[in-house]
Amino acid sequence: MLKVLVGAKRVIDAYAKVRLLPDNSGVDLSTVKMAMNPFCEIAVEEAVRLKEAGKASEVTVLTIGPKQASDVLRAALAMGADKAIHVHVEERIDRDILPLSIAQLFRALITRDNYNLVLLGKQSIDSDSNQVGQLLAGLLNWPQATFLNKLEIGQIIRATREIDGGLQTIEFPPPAVLTCDLRLNTPRFTAIPAIMKAKKKPLETLTPDKLGVDLTPGYQTLSVEPPDKRKAGIKVESVDQLLDKLRNEAKVI
């Protein structure tokens, strides 16, 4: 039976308007709505479905972040996760902590609690690195399947993943690290009774020191710049004029 650890990161809501800090050191988090990373939400949903199908014995959700990040843990517990672990850090998780450090924190908990399946979002929508799952699999020397499109579990794991040329299906035994893509599932709506029940589920709080992980980054973010504003388009009066502009004025970036 699988014992599943799922990652759930707190990020700026996907529909919120992002603004930079006055000194251009990063994104302003003080006034924006925060939510669970959409890809992490898909990972939590898939883990809960595995338990409901009798494929997993326990689902634990892990987040790394400030005190407020416990909100995403409660959301995951309301979706059906059994337990939650909050690794409390003061550093900004979107800017000041390396993906390798995150993977090391996951490895420490996997070693401590003997999980044999890890489900993560393929990437977070803030740092957008798409590295934690791959780094974690390397640290553990476990097989991995990234960009998961479909998951079937019997005696072995049968994972269908999205690649540039279409879909690729691979098979391997657990333990394993899986990262989830958009088309894997649709996360469930959590009703009020489930949210209230989630408040009674266990939530453990730790620090990186207790797990023996040093979060000192190997680089420093010097500045963050917004993308260039898009120029207004123009209207053309005929197909011939459109073709002329496409041939002679349009630029391929």
N, C-alpha and C positions, 0 to 999 in steps of 0.2 A: 504494500500500500504506500502511496506517495505522501510525503510530508512536504508541503509546498510553502515556499517563501516568495512573497510578491512585493515588488517595489512600488511605492506611490509617492510621487514628488509633488510638492506644492509650487504652483507656477502662477503667473498672471493669467487671468481668464482669457481664453482664446478670442473672445469678442471684445475685450477691453482695448481702449486706445492707449498706446504706449508713449510715454514721454521720457526724455532724458533728464538726468540731474543737471543743475546749473553748471557744474564743473565738468560735465561730459565724462564722468567717471563710471557711469553705468545707467541703468534704467531706474526711474523713480518708482519705488514700490509703496510709497507712503499713502497714496490715495486711490490706488487701483484695486479692483476686485480680484481676489485670488481664488484658485480652484485646483482640483486635482488635474495633473497633466492628462490630456485626453488619451494618450497611448497607455498610460498607467491604468487608467480606468478600464480599458479593454483587457489588460492583464489581470486585474482583480476579477472582472466578470468571468474570464476564462477559468481562473482558479476556483471560483465558487461553483461554476458548472461542473468541474471535475469532481468536486466533493459531492454535489447533488447526484452525480452519476455513479457514485460509489468507487471512483478511481483514486480519490485522495482521502486520507484520514483526517487531515488538519490543514487549515489555511491560515498563515500568519502574514500580516502586512507590515512592511517596514517603511518608515519615512525618515529622512535626515533633514533637519532644518530647525528654525527657531521655535519658540513656544507655540506660536500660532499654527504651526504645521500640524498640530494634533487634530485640526479640523478635517484634514484629508483622511486621517486614520479613522475618525468616527464615521465618515462617509463610507469608507471601505468596510467597516464593521457592519454598518447598516445594510450594505449590499450582500452580506453573508459571510464575511471573513470571521474566523474564530477568535483570533488574538491580534494584538498590535504591539509594535515596538517603535519607540520614538528615540532616535539618536539626536540629542539636543546639541546644536551648534549655534554659535553667535555669528560666524562668518556667513556671508551671502552665498547661498548654495548655487545661485545662477552665475557667479562670477569668480569667487575666491577659493573654491574647492575643486581640485582636479578630479576628472573621471576616475583616475587610478585610485585616488583616496576613497572615493565612493565604493569602488569594487573591493577594496581592502576591508572596508567596514562590513560589506555583505559577506565576504569570506570569513571574517571573524565570527559572525553570527551563525553561519552555516557550520563551521567547525564546532562551535559551542553546542548547538541544538540539533545537529545531525539532519538537516533538511536534505532531500534528495531530488528536488525539482525547484528551479527558480524561474519565475515568470516576471518579465520586465516589459515596459513599453520600449518600442524600438529606439526612441529618442525622446527628449523633453523639448517642449516648444520654446524654452527660453535659451539655454546654452546650445541646444541643437547639435550636440557633439556626436551622438550615435556611437558611443564607445564603451559604456559601462558593461553591457552584456558580454561583448567580445573580450574585454579585459578580464572580467570575472571568470569566464570559461577558461581563459589562459592560466589564471592564477590557480584555479582548481584542477586543471588538466581534465576538464569534463567536455563531452561533446556539446555542440551548440547548434541551434537553428535560429537564424535571425529573420526579420521581416515575415513573421508567421501569418499565413493566410488560412490554414486549416490544421487542426490538431486531432489526431486519433491515438488513443492509448489502449493497448492491450498488454501482451507480454513485452512488447517493445513500443517505443514512441515512433509514430509515423507522422512526420511534419511536412506540410506543404508550405513552401516559402515563395514570396514574390521576388523575382529577379528581372533584370532588364529585358530578357527575351521571353518572359512569360511566367510560368510556375515550375518550380523544382520540388520534387518529393524525395525526402531522405528518411532513412530509418536507423535507429540506434537504441540501445538500452539505456535506462536511467542509471545513474544521476545525469542531469543535463541542465543547460541554461537555454531558455527560450525567450526571444523578444517578439513582441506582438505588433502587427500592423493593423491598419484601419479596418480592413475587410474581414478580420477574424470573427468578430461578433458585434452586436449592438448592446452596450451596457444597459442594465435594467433600471427602471425608475424605482426609487426607494420611497415607500409610503411612510407616513408619520409613525405608525406603530413600530416599524423596523428601526427608525431613527431613535425612538425612545428606548427600545430594547438594546440598541448598540451601546448606550451609556453604561450598561451593567457588565459589558464584556471587558476582559482584562487588557490593560494598556501599561506596558513596561517602559520606563524612561531610563536611558543610558547616556553616557558621554563617550566620545572617541577614546579618551584616556583609559576608560574601563575596558575597552576592547583592544587596547594596545596599538592604536593607529594614530600616526602623526599626520595632521592635516596641513602642515606647512606647504604652501604651493611652490612649484618650481618656476613660476613666472608671475608677473604682475600686469594687470590690465592698465595701460597708460591712458587710453581714451576710447570713447565709443561715439561713433558718428551716425546720424540718421541717414537713410538712403536719400538720394536726390529725388526731388519732387518730379512727378511725371508732367510732361508738357501737354498742353491741351491739343486735341486732335483737330483735324481740318475736314471740311466737307468738299467733295468733288462733284462735278456736275455731270460726268459721264464715265462710262467704263473705259473709254480711251484715255481720259485724263488720269483715272486711277492706275491703269497699266503704265502710263508714262512715269508717274511718281514712284511706283514700285520699282521700275527699272532704274531710274536715274537719281532718286532722292532717298529711298528707303535704305536704312543701314542695318546690317546684320550684326548683332552684338554677340 
